[in-house]
Amino acid sequence: MRLRIFTEPQQGATYDQLAAVATAAEQLGFDAFFRSDHYLRMGGGDPGPGPTDAWTTLAALARDTSRIRLGTLLSCGTFRLPGPLAVTVAQVDQMSGGRVELGLGAGWFEDEHRAYGIPFPPTAERFERLEEQLAIVTGLWAASAERPFEHRGAHYTLTANPGLPKPAQQPRPPIIVGGSGPRRTPALAARFADELNMPFPPLERFIERQGDADRACEAAGRDPSTLRRSVALVVCCGEDEAAVARRAAAIGREPDELRANGAAGTPDEVVDRLGEFAEGGAAVVYLQLLDLGDLDHLRLLGEQVLPALG
């Protein structure tokens, strides 16, 4: 099982804080550092210091780290046109020496769109656009001067595009599609993605959704075993119950609720919980680390949880 660190900088984080987490995760041996792609804090509380841009952050981390993989969970399809997004991701992949993964989703946080003047189409249109975006990004990375990319869809038209620059990874960086729905998300993952992610599910629902993913792959003529399955879980780990309670309080949660809905407790409890998801089909777990200032929490996970599952 691969363990990855997943952050939510829209809740308040500077680049320096993110870089500290990413470099510590790299030193501890985690597989990847991922971040969300949002511009507005969710819930109450002080919004400072404000948001950071996902791909600006990853470009800087591409130069400030050397081994750890980097990616988004998930980039919001409404934020960027697919052609320029392909250029951005390819360039960051080059800057990192081939360590980037693109998680791409339809977008869902309407308040954020209103706050920043970003159009927010209805759900059906957002998924139509996402399907075209995935086709365009993957098509551009596969194009060449001899075989330029063309696309004429309901929402985007591209003509005579040479598909440059090329990413460092060939044939392309891994693509992640995520969501909880039983039909549209697995179907898009089966057609375009290397990985299907499910955010914060109960274990039983995660296991159930693996059947939906298998059926989507079979309908697309794809071997289901070639689609990697992953899950995102909030993590709250402590050396003892007092430390668990303290870390839960720091993120406004209760230990029992986190045990039921995430990966919480002592290191042994967290290992057991992640093992349940591994048995249910998860090859990758994104540990959502909400208190970015608590590097001792990260070190505890790296020293006592990661070795048991790596």
NUFI-555251 format. One line per field, with one value per residue (C-alpha): residue number from 0; residue in three letters; x, z, y. Coordinates in steps of 0.25 Angstrom, whole numbers. Layout:
! residues N
seq [NUM / ...]
type [Ala / ...]
xx [X / ...]
zz [Z / ...]
yy [Y / ...]
END
This chain:
! residues 310
seq [0 / 1 / 2 / 3 / 4 / 5 / 6 / 7 / 8 / 9 / 10 / 11 / 12 / 13 / 14 / 15 / 16 / 17 / 18 / 19 / 20 / 21 / 22 / 23 / 24 / 25 / 26 / 27 / 28 / 29 / 30 / 31 / 32 / 33 / 34 / 35 / 36 / 37 / 38 / 39 / 40 / 41 / 42 / 43 / 44 / 45 / 46 / 47 / 48 / 49 / 50 / 51 / 52 / 53 / 54 / 55 / 56 / 57 / 58 / 59 / 60 / 61 / 62 / 63 / 64 / 65 / 66 / 67 / 68 / 69 / 70 / 71 / 72 / 73 / 74 / 75 / 76 / 77 / 78 / 79 / 80 / 81 / 82 / 83 / 84 / 85 / 86 / 87 / 88 / 89 / 90 / 91 / 92 / 93 / 94 / 95 / 96 / 97 / 98 / 99 / 100 / 101 / 102 / 103 / 104 / 105 / 106 / 107 / 108 / 109 / 110 / 111 / 112 / 113 / 114 / 115 / 116 / 117 / 118 / 119 / 120 / 121 / 122 / 123 / 124 / 125 / 126 / 127 / 128 / 129 / 130 / 131 / 132 / 133 / 134 / 135 / 136 / 137 / 138 / 139 / 140 / 141 / 142 / 143 / 144 / 145 / 146 / 147 / 148 / 149 / 150 / 151 / 152 / 153 / 154 / 155 / 156 / 157 / 158 / 159 / 160 / 161 / 162 / 163 / 164 / 165 / 166 / 167 / 168 / 169 / 170 / 171 / 172 / 173 / 174 / 175 / 176 / 177 / 178 / 179 / 180 / 181 / 182 / 183 / 184 / 185 / 186 / 187 / 188 / 189 / 190 / 191 / 192 / 193 / 194 / 195 / 196 / 197 / 198 / 199 / 200 / 201 / 202 / 203 / 204 / 205 / 206 / 207 / 208 / 209 / 210 / 211 / 212 / 213 / 214 / 215 / 216 / 217 / 218 / 219 / 220 / 221 / 222 / 223 / 224 / 225 / 226 / 227 / 228 / 229 / 230 / 231 / 232 / 233 / 234 / 235 / 236 / 237 / 238 / 239 / 240 / 241 / 242 / 243 / 244 / 245 / 246 / 247 / 248 / 249 / 250 / 251 / 252 / 253 / 254 / 255 / 256 / 257 / 258 / 259 / 260 / 261 / 262 / 263 / 264 / 265 / 266 / 267 / 268 / 269 / 270 / 271 / 272 / 273 / 274 / 275 / 276 / 277 / 278 / 279 / 280 / 281 / 282 / 283 / 284 / 285 / 286 / 287 / 288 / 289 / 290 / 291 / 292 / 293 / 294 / 295 / 296 / 297 / 298 / 299 / 300 / 301 / 302 / 303 / 304 / 305 / 306 / 307 / 308 / 309]
type [Met / Arg / Leu / Arg / Ile / Phe / Thr / Glu / Pro / Gln / Gln / Gly / Ala / Thr / Tyr / Asp / Gln / Leu / Ala / Ala / Val / Ala / Thr / Ala / Ala / Glu / Gln / Leu / Gly / Phe / Asp / Ala / Phe / Phe / Arg / Ser / Asp / His / Tyr / Leu / Arg / Met / Gly / Gly / Gly / Asp / Pro / Gly / Pro / Gly / Pro / Thr / Asp / Ala / Trp / Thr / Thr / Leu / Ala / Ala / Leu / Ala / Arg / Asp / Thr / Ser / Arg / Ile / Arg / Leu / Gly / Thr / Leu / Leu / Ser / Cys / Gly / Thr / Phe / Arg / Leu / Pro / Gly / Pro / Leu / Ala / Val / Thr / Val / Ala / Gln / Val / Asp / Gln / Met / Ser / Gly / Gly / Arg / Val / Glu / Leu / Gly / Leu / Gly / Ala / Gly / Trp / Phe / Glu / Asp / Glu / His / Arg / Ala / Tyr / Gly / Ile / Pro / Phe / Pro / Pro / Thr / Ala / Glu / Arg / Phe / Glu / Arg / Leu / Glu / Glu / Gln / Leu / Ala / Ile / Val / Thr / Gly / Leu / Trp / Ala / Ala / Ser / Ala / Glu / Arg / Pro / Phe / Glu / His / Arg / Gly / Ala / His / Tyr / Thr / Leu / Thr / Ala / Asn / Pro / Gly / Leu / Pro / Lys / Pro / Ala / Gln / Gln / Pro / Arg / Pro / Pro / Ile / Ile / Val / Gly / Gly / Ser / Gly / Pro / Arg / Arg / Thr / Pro / Ala / Leu / Ala / Ala / Arg / Phe / Ala / Asp / Glu / Leu / Asn / Met / Pro / Phe / Pro / Pro / Leu / Glu / Arg / Phe / Ile / Glu / Arg / Gln / Gly / Asp / Ala / Asp / Arg / Ala / Cys / Glu / Ala / Ala / Gly / Arg / Asp / Pro / Ser / Thr / Leu / Arg / Arg / Ser / Val / Ala / Leu / Val / Val / Cys / Cys / Gly / Glu / Asp / Glu / Ala / Ala / Val / Ala / Arg / Arg / Ala / Ala / Ala / Ile / Gly / Arg / Glu / Pro / Asp / Glu / Leu / Arg / Ala / Asn / Gly / Ala / Ala / Gly / Thr / Pro / Asp / Glu / Val / Val / Asp / Arg / Leu / Gly / Glu / Phe / Ala / Glu / Gly / Gly / Ala / Ala / Val / Val / Tyr / Leu / Gln / Leu / Leu / Asp / Leu / Gly / Asp / Leu / Asp / His / Leu / Arg / Leu / Leu / Gly / Glu / Gln / Val / Leu / Pro / Ala / Leu / Gly]
xx [0 / 5 / 3 / 2 / 0 / -12 / -14 / -25 / -17 / -30 / -33 / -21 / -6 / 6 / 15 / 26 / 16 / 13 / 28 / 31 / 21 / 25 / 40 / 37 / 28 / 39 / 50 / 40 / 38 / 24 / 21 / 15 / 10 / -3 / -12 / -26 / -29 / -38 / -38 / -48 / -48 / -59 / -67 / -64 / -52 / -41 / -39 / -24 / -14 / -23 / -22 / -10 / -11 / -9 / -1 / 8 / 10 / 14 / 23 / 31 / 31 / 36 / 49 / 49 / 48 / 55 / 48 / 34 / 23 / 14 / -1 / -15 / -27 / -34 / -31 / -44 / -48 / -56 / -43 / -34 / -36 / -31 / -21 / -13 / -15 / -8 / 4 / 4 / 4 / 15 / 24 / 23 / 26 / 38 / 42 / 41 / 48 / 35 / 28 / 15 / 1 / -12 / -25 / -36 / -50 / -63 / -63 / -74 / -72 / -81 / -78 / -64 / -68 / -76 / -65 / -55 / -64 / -63 / -74 / -81 / -89 / -100 / -95 / -98 / -90 / -79 / -78 / -79 / -67 / -59 / -61 / -55 / -44 / -39 / -40 / -32 / -21 / -18 / -19 / -10 / 1 / 0 / 0 / 12 / 16 / 13 / 0 / -5 / -17 / -31 / -44 / -58 / -67 / -79 / -71 / -56 / -50 / -35 / -29 / -15 / -9 / 5 / 3 / 15 / 22 / 23 / 23 / 36 / 27 / 24 / 14 / 8 / 7 / -3 / -17 / -27 / -42 / -49 / -63 / -74 / -84 / -87 / -87 / -81 / -68 / -65 / -68 / -59 / -48 / -49 / -47 / -36 / -30 / -19 / -26 / -40 / -41 / -52 / -52 / -55 / -65 / -69 / -62 / -74 / -77 / -63 / -64 / -77 / -72 / -61 / -71 / -76 / -62 / -60 / -73 / -69 / -55 / -62 / -72 / -60 / -52 / -42 / -36 / -41 / -28 / -21 / -29 / -23 / -32 / -30 / -37 / -35 / -37 / -35 / -24 / -22 / -12 / -6 / 4 / -8 / -22 / -19 / -10 / -22 / -32 / -22 / -20 / -35 / -39 / -28 / -36 / -50 / -54 / -56 / -48 / -59 / -65 / -51 / -49 / -63 / -61 / -45 / -33 / -31 / -25 / -12 / -2 / -6 / -21 / -18 / -10 / -22 / -31 / -23 / -21 / -36 / -37 / -25 / -33 / -45 / -36 / -29 / -15 / -13 / -17 / -17 / -16 / -23 / -14 / -22 / -13 / -1 / 7 / 7 / 20 / 21 / 8 / 14 / 27 / 19 / 12 / 25 / 32 / 21 / 10 / 17 / 27 / 16 / 9 / 20]
zz [0 / -4 / 7 / 2 / 10 / 5 / 10 / 9 / 8 / 5 / 20 / 23 / 19 / 13 / 3 / 14 / 22 / 10 / 7 / 21 / 21 / 7 / 10 / 23 / 16 / 6 / 17 / 24 / 12 / 8 / -6 / -10 / -6 / -11 / -9 / -12 / -23 / -16 / -14 / -2 / 12 / 15 / 28 / 38 / 45 / 41 / 26 / 27 / 21 / 9 / -2 / -10 / -25 / -26 / -39 / -34 / -21 / -29 / -38 / -26 / -19 / -32 / -30 / -15 / -14 / -21 / -19 / -14 / -24 / -26 / -30 / -28 / -22 / -30 / -39 / -42 / -57 / -56 / -52 / -65 / -80 / -83 / -94 / -84 / -73 / -81 / -83 / -68 / -64 / -74 / -70 / -55 / -59 / -66 / -54 / -45 / -53 / -56 / -42 / -45 / -45 / -49 / -42 / -49 / -45 / -50 / -38 / -27 / -18 / -23 / -13 / -17 / -31 / -28 / -19 / -30 / -42 / -48 / -56 / -50 / -60 / -56 / -51 / -65 / -72 / -63 / -65 / -80 / -79 / -71 / -81 / -92 / -83 / -80 / -95 / -98 / -88 / -91 / -106 / -106 / -98 / -109 / -121 / -129 / -140 / -150 / -143 / -138 / -128 / -133 / -124 / -127 / -116 / -110 / -101 / -106 / -120 / -123 / -137 / -142 / -128 / -127 / -113 / -107 / -97 / -94 / -80 / -75 / -72 / -84 / -89 / -79 / -65 / -57 / -57 / -45 / -46 / -33 / -27 / -20 / -31 / -36 / -51 / -57 / -49 / -51 / -66 / -68 / -60 / -68 / -81 / -77 / -63 / -57 / -43 / -37 / -24 / -14 / -4 / 11 / 9 / 20 / 18 / 13 / 2 / -3 / -4 / -11 / -21 / -26 / -33 / -40 / -45 / -49 / -58 / -64 / -68 / -74 / -82 / -87 / -91 / -81 / -71 / -57 / -51 / -59 / -51 / -38 / -26 / -15 / -4 / 4 / 19 / 30 / 39 / 54 / 61 / 75 / 84 / 94 / 96 / 101 / 89 / 80 / 87 / 86 / 71 / 69 / 76 / 68 / 56 / 62 / 62 / 72 / 74 / 73 / 60 / 54 / 57 / 50 / 38 / 36 / 41 / 56 / 69 / 73 / 62 / 63 / 62 / 49 / 43 / 46 / 39 / 27 / 26 / 25 / 13 / 7 / 8 / 2 / -11 / -7 / -13 / -9 / 3 / 4 / 18 / 20 / 29 / 34 / 44 / 35 / 47 / 54 / 48 / 60 / 55 / 42 / 48 / 56 / 44 / 37 / 48 / 53 / 42 / 29 / 32 / 36 / 22 / 12]
yy [0 / 14 / 25 / 39 / 52 / 61 / 75 / 85 / 99 / 107 / 105 / 114 / 112 / 119 / 113 / 112 / 103 / 94 / 93 / 89 / 78 / 73 / 73 / 66 / 55 / 53 / 51 / 41 / 33 / 36 / 33 / 46 / 60 / 64 / 77 / 81 / 91 / 102 / 117 / 118 / 113 / 104 / 105 / 116 / 122 / 132 / 131 / 136 / 135 / 132 / 122 / 118 / 113 / 98 / 98 / 110 / 102 / 89 / 96 / 102 / 88 / 82 / 90 / 89 / 74 / 63 / 49 / 51 / 50 / 63 / 64 / 70 / 63 / 69 / 80 / 87 / 86 / 100 / 107 / 105 / 103 / 89 / 93 / 102 / 92 / 82 / 92 / 95 / 80 / 76 / 88 / 84 / 70 / 74 / 83 / 71 / 61 / 53 / 53 / 59 / 53 / 60 / 58 / 65 / 67 / 74 / 84 / 85 / 97 / 108 / 118 / 118 / 121 / 133 / 138 / 138 / 141 / 127 / 122 / 110 / 102 / 92 / 78 / 71 / 82 / 81 / 66 / 68 / 78 / 69 / 58 / 67 / 72 / 58 / 55 / 68 / 67 / 52 / 55 / 67 / 59 / 48 / 58 / 62 / 71 / 60 / 57 / 70 / 69 / 73 / 73 / 78 / 77 / 83 / 92 / 92 / 93 / 91 / 91 / 88 / 87 / 81 / 76 / 83 / 83 / 69 / 64 / 57 / 44 / 36 / 33 / 43 / 46 / 38 / 43 / 42 / 43 / 44 / 44 / 35 / 33 / 19 / 23 / 35 / 36 / 21 / 22 / 34 / 27 / 14 / 22 / 32 / 30 / 22 / 23 / 24 / 31 / 31 / 43 / 40 / 28 / 18 / 5 / -3 / 8 / 7 / -8 / -7 / 4 / -5 / -14 / -1 / 2 / -13 / -12 / 1 / -4 / -16 / -7 / 1 / -12 / -10 / -20 / -15 / -19 / -8 / 3 / 6 / 9 / 19 / 26 / 39 / 38 / 49 / 44 / 47 / 39 / 40 / 32 / 31 / 35 / 48 / 52 / 47 / 55 / 67 / 66 / 63 / 76 / 84 / 81 / 83 / 68 / 57 / 44 / 35 / 41 / 41 / 26 / 24 / 32 / 33 / 27 / 31 / 26 / 20 / 16 / 2 / 6 / 14 / 3 / -7 / 3 / 5 / -10 / -11 / -2 / -10 / -23 / -15 / -12 / 1 / 1 / 16 / 24 / 39 / 43 / 56 / 64 / 76 / 83 / 87 / 93 / 79 / 73 / 64 / 57 / 55 / 49 / 40 / 35 / 33 / 26 / 17 / 15 / 16 / 5 / -5 / -3 / 0]
END
